[in-house]
Amino acid sequence: MNENKDYVVVTAISMYRMRYVMHRDDLTISSPGIKTTLTGNISEIEIAKDTVTMNEQEEFSQEHVGEYIIDTARMAEANVLELFDEENDYLSEWPKERKLAHIRNSAID
């Protein structure tokens, strides 16, 4: 059976350059209930990297550096609806017609 492939799905990764700025005096080593200033063998660079990794610092700036297409596929309507429900589970209760209208109307003019 040759199923009609009505849709094209493009998967892309969007990348941003994020920058964080911290004053050296604000860099501390955190452990449960204890905050200490720079000591011993741990450098301020390592503490700053840990601070960013742990989402403990607001970003200073960001710049979009590109979008890269990593995959494309042709899909039948039934498969697109299944994908819609998997990736938008909070909208899975929408009726089929609303889901398809949402997909068809998401193109940027």
Secondary structure, DSSP 4 states (H G I P E B T S, - for coil): ------EEEEEEEEEEEEE----GGG--EEETTEEE-S-TT--HHHHHHHHHHTT-S--SEEEEEEEEEEEEEEE-HHHHHHHHHHHTGGGTTS-HHHHHHHHHT-S--
